Amino acid sequence: MEKIDFLAVGDIVLDAFIKLKDAHVYCKIDTDACELCLRFGDKVPYESVIVVPAVGNSPNAAVSAARLGLVSGLVTNIGNDDHGKECLDSLKKDKVLTDYVTKETGKMTNYHYVLSYDVDRTILIKHEEFTYKFPKLPEISWMYLSSTAENSLSYHAEIAEFLKNNPETKLAFQPGTFQIKFGTKKLKELYAHTEIFFCNVEEAEKILGIETKDLLALSKGIHALGPKMVSISDGSNGAYFYQKNGLNDELWQLPIYPDIAPPLERTGAGDAFSSTFTAGLALGLSPLEAFAWGPINSMSVVQEIGAQKGLLSREKLEEYLKKAPVEYKPTKIN
């Protein structure tokens, strides 16, 4: 069995991108909460629809790693339907190993609807309740765990057991909706085995049960759960990276990479950042070097429709890095 550099674990979906033109956004005063509004009880025209197979946090990460030159695979479940075949074909086209994709008879492959308006999106999600079972695996350098369905709690115990028995495998954890809802106590063994943890500011607040925009406090809170390194994204403010250096806390900030053109839509930007950061580590870069890779792939992804079309090769990513403005570099803020 071939050694795998990067093994992503998590649900796969097809995304139908519906571009809206007859809508508006309502934002509540003094909060960050906004709502996408359509006329109720009416026929609402849309501009276009594009269906993109084999996406989702973990499949996006697997494709990202493969394009950067790693031996990349995916552990996921599909239905025995045409949509599942589309996903398999797409993964193979991107040279992602599909040996650990389980096809379940009588189940439907996940299908989500992405309502695109302006440069942002609202996603209607539904996860099929697959029978999760962790496979027998070869040697794995890095595992990348992300979104799974609501019925997957026991599956995480299997993953934690694998990590316990295979300490050479490093875990990158980017929790999805239900993994955050499970809470830190139920997933404490996974947090304890995590090498690097990814989330955004709002997710960090939910995970820790606090309300603060203090990035150092959020980073230290996540670190205290077990992850050795923590990266928290903060939208247009860029991303933050935290690690311990002896007894000292180190918090670094990195701005977003400048857009080469106005973004088309932002689906997959977070996946591109965290998977590229992890792939950089798997390729032997230092944490700060890998950190600087992430936003470049995020910038590229938002130039296209869907989460994978804009993912870069290593050669192209390094070309962008050479052309980066002087202010594009990690800055130590603590």
C-alpha positions in Angstrom: 0.0 0.0 0.0 1.4 3.3 -1.1 2.3 5.9 1.6 -0.1 8.9 1.5 1.3 12.4 2.1 -2.1 14.0 2.7 -5.3 12.1 3.5 -8.5 14.2 3.8 -11.4 12.8 5.8 -15.0 14.2 5.5 -18.2 14.4 3.5 -18.3 15.0 -0.3 -21.1 17.0 -2.0 -22.2 18.4 -5.4 -22.8 22.2 -5.3 -25.4 23.8 -7.5 -24.4 27.5 -7.7 -27.5 29.6 -8.3 -26.6 33.2 -9.2 -29.3 35.5 -7.9 -30.1 38.9 -9.3 -33.4 39.8 -7.7 -32.6 39.8 -4.0 -31.2 42.1 -1.3 -29.3 41.9 1.9 -30.6 43.1 5.3 -28.0 43.7 8.0 -29.0 44.3 11.6 -27.8 47.5 13.3 -24.7 47.1 15.6 -24.2 43.4 14.7 -22.4 41.4 12.0 -25.6 39.4 11.3 -27.0 39.8 7.8 -29.9 38.1 6.0 -30.4 37.3 2.3 -33.9 38.4 1.4 -36.1 37.2 -1.5 -39.7 38.0 -2.2 -41.9 35.5 -0.3 -44.6 33.6 -2.2 -43.4 34.8 -5.6 -41.5 33.6 -8.6 -38.0 34.8 -8.3 -35.8 34.9 -11.4 -32.2 33.7 -11.2 -29.3 34.5 -13.6 -27.6 31.1 -14.0 -26.9 27.7 -12.4 -23.6 25.8 -12.4 -23.2 22.4 -10.9 -19.8 21.5 -9.4 -19.1 17.9 -8.3 -16.7 16.5 -5.7 -16.6 19.5 -3.4 -16.9 20.0 0.4 -14.3 21.0 2.9 -12.3 17.7 2.8 -12.5 17.0 -1.0 -11.5 20.6 -1.6 -8.5 20.0 0.6 -7.6 16.7 -1.1 -7.6 18.4 -4.5 -5.6 21.4 -3.2 -2.9 19.0 -1.9 -2.8 17.0 -5.1 -2.3 20.1 -7.2 0.5 21.2 -5.0 2.3 17.9 -5.7 1.5 15.7 -2.8 0.2 12.1 -2.9 -3.3 12.9 -1.8 -6.3 10.7 -1.0 -9.9 11.1 0.4 -11.9 9.1 2.9 -15.6 9.7 2.2 -19.0 8.2 1.4 -21.1 8.5 -1.8 -24.4 7.1 -2.9 -24.8 4.5 -5.6 -26.2 7.1 -8.0 -25.1 9.2 -11.0 -24.0 12.1 -8.7 -21.6 9.7 -6.9 -20.1 8.6 -10.2 -19.6 12.3 -11.1 -17.8 12.9 -7.9 -15.5 9.9 -8.4 -14.7 10.9 -12.0 -13.8 14.4 -10.8 -11.5 13.2 -8.0 -9.7 10.9 -10.4 -9.3 13.7 -12.9 -7.5 15.7 -10.2 -5.3 12.7 -9.3 -6.8 12.2 -5.8 -6.7 8.6 -4.6 -10.3 7.2 -4.4 -9.4 3.8 -2.8 -11.1 4.8 0.4 -14.3 6.2 -1.0 -17.2 4.0 0.1 -20.3 3.7 -2.1 -23.5 2.9 -0.2 -26.5 1.3 -1.9 -29.8 3.0 -1.2 -28.2 6.3 -0.2 -28.0 9.6 -2.2 -24.8 11.5 -2.7 -24.9 14.9 -0.8 -26.3 17.7 -3.0 -26.1 21.4 -1.8 -27.5 24.6 -3.2 -25.3 27.7 -3.2 -27.2 30.9 -3.4 -24.7 33.4 -4.8 -25.5 37.1 -4.5 -22.9 39.8 -5.1 -19.6 38.3 -4.0 -20.8 36.2 -1.1 -23.0 33.1 -0.8 -25.5 31.3 1.4 -25.4 27.5 1.3 -28.4 25.2 1.8 -27.0 22.0 3.2 -28.3 18.5 3.8 -26.0 15.7 4.8 -27.1 12.1 4.0 -26.7 9.8 7.0 -24.1 7.5 5.7 -22.7 4.5 7.7 -19.4 5.9 8.7 -16.6 3.3 9.2 -12.9 4.2 9.3 -10.9 2.1 6.8 -7.7 0.2 7.2 -5.0 2.6 5.9 -1.3 2.6 4.8 1.2 5.0 6.4 -0.2 8.5 6.5 2.0 11.6 6.9 -0.8 14.1 7.4 -4.6 13.6 8.0 -6.9 16.5 7.3 -10.3 16.2 9.1 -13.3 18.4 8.3 -17.1 18.4 7.9 -19.1 15.2 8.5 -22.8 14.6 9.2 -24.7 14.8 12.5 -24.6 11.0 12.9 -20.8 10.7 12.8 -19.9 11.2 16.5 -18.7 7.5 17.0 -16.7 7.8 13.7 -14.5 10.5 15.4 -13.7 8.0 18.2 -12.4 5.6 15.5 -10.2 8.4 14.0 -8.9 9.3 17.4 -8.0 5.6 18.0 -6.1 5.5 14.7 -4.1 8.6 15.6 -3.3 7.2 19.0 -2.0 4.0 17.4 -0.1 5.9 14.6 1.7 8.8 16.3 3.6 9.4 13.1 0.4 10.8 11.5 -0.1 14.5 12.1 -3.7 15.8 12.2 -5.0 19.1 10.8 -8.5 19.7 12.1 -10.9 22.2 10.4 -14.2 21.4 12.1 -17.5 21.7 10.2 -20.9 22.6 11.5 -21.8 19.4 13.3 -18.2 18.9 14.7 -18.5 22.3 16.4 -22.0 21.3 17.7 -20.6 18.1 19.2 -18.6 20.2 21.6 -15.0 20.0 22.8 -15.7 17.4 25.5 -17.0 14.8 23.1 -14.1 15.4 20.8 -11.4 15.9 23.4 -9.3 13.0 22.2 -9.2 14.5 18.7 -8.3 18.0 20.0 -5.5 16.4 22.0 -4.1 14.7 18.9 -4.3 17.8 16.7 -1.1 19.3 15.3 -2.8 22.3 13.7 -6.3 23.7 14.1 -8.2 25.9 11.7 -11.4 28.0 12.2 -12.6 31.6 11.8 -13.2 34.1 14.6 -16.9 33.4 14.9 -16.3 29.6 15.0 -13.6 30.1 17.7 -16.2 32.0 19.8 -18.7 29.1 19.5 -16.2 26.4 20.3 -15.0 28.2 23.4 -18.4 29.6 24.4 -17.2 33.2 24.7 -17.8 36.5 23.0 -14.5 38.3 22.2 -12.6 39.4 19.2 -9.3 39.2 21.1 -7.3 36.9 18.8 -4.7 36.1 21.4 -7.4 35.0 23.9 -9.2 32.9 21.2 -5.9 31.3 20.1 -4.8 30.5 23.6 -8.3 29.1 24.4 -8.1 26.7 21.4 -4.5 25.8 22.2 -5.5 24.8 25.7 -7.8 22.2 24.2 -4.8 20.3 22.8 -3.8 21.6 19.3 -0.1 22.5 19.1 -0.7 25.2 16.5 -3.8 27.4 15.9 -4.8 29.4 12.9 -7.8 31.7 13.0 -9.1 33.6 9.9 -10.7 37.0 10.2 -12.1 37.9 6.8 -10.7 41.1 5.3 -8.5 41.4 8.4 -6.4 38.5 7.2 -5.4 35.4 9.2 -3.6 34.8 12.5 -1.2 32.0 13.5 -0.5 31.0 17.1 2.2 28.7 18.6 4.1 28.3 21.8 7.8 29.1 21.7 9.0 27.6 25.0 7.0 29.4 27.6 6.2 32.4 25.4 3.1 32.9 23.3 3.6 33.8 19.6 0.8 35.4 17.6 1.4 36.3 14.0 -0.8 38.2 11.6 -0.9 37.9 7.8 -2.9 40.2 5.5 -5.0 38.9 2.7 -3.1 38.5 -0.6 -4.3 41.3 -2.9 -7.0 40.3 -5.4 -5.7 40.2 -9.0 -9.3 41.0 -10.1 -12.7 41.5 -8.3 -13.8 38.2 -6.7 -16.5 36.2 -8.4 -17.6 34.5 -5.2 -16.0 33.3 -2.0 -16.9 29.6 -1.7 -13.9 27.5 -0.7 -11.6 30.4 0.3 -11.3 29.1 3.8 -10.7 25.5 2.6 -8.0 26.8 0.2 -6.2 28.6 3.0 -6.2 25.8 5.6 -5.4 23.0 3.1 -2.6 25.0 1.5 -1.1 25.8 4.9 -1.3 22.1 5.8 0.2 21.0 2.4 3.1 23.4 3.0 3.8 21.7 6.3 3.6 18.3 4.6 6.1 19.5 2.0 8.6 20.5 4.7 8.0 24.2 5.0 8.3 26.0 8.3 5.0 27.0 9.9 5.5 30.7 9.0 6.5 29.8 5.4 3.4 27.5 5.1 1.2 30.3 6.6 2.2 32.7 3.8 1.1 30.1 1.2 -2.5 29.9 2.4 -3.9 33.3 1.4 -2.5 33.0 -2.1 -4.6 30.0 -2.9 -7.6 31.7 -1.3 -7.2 34.7 -3.6 -7.0 32.4 -6.6 -10.1 30.4 -5.7 -12.4 33.4 -5.4 -11.5 34.3 -9.0 -13.6 31.3 -10.2 -17.0 29.7 -9.6 -16.7 26.8 -7.2 -14.1 25.8 -4.6 -11.6 24.0 -6.8 -11.2 25.5 -10.2 -8.9 28.2 -9.0 -6.6 26.0 -6.9 -3.0 26.5 -7.9 -0.1 24.3 -8.7 3.0 24.7 -6.6 4.8 26.5 -9.4 2.1 29.0 -9.9 1.7 29.6 -6.1 5.4 30.3 -5.7 5.2 32.7 -8.7 2.6 34.7 -6.9 4.6 34.6 -3.7 7.6 36.1 -5.5 5.4 38.9 -6.8 3.8 39.7 -3.4 3.9 43.3 -2.2 6.5 44.0 0.5 3.7 44.3 3.2 2.6 40.7 2.5 4.5 38.9 5.2 3.7 37.5 8.7 4.0 40.1 11.4 4.5 39.2 15.0 1.9 41.0 17.1 2.6 39.3 20.4 
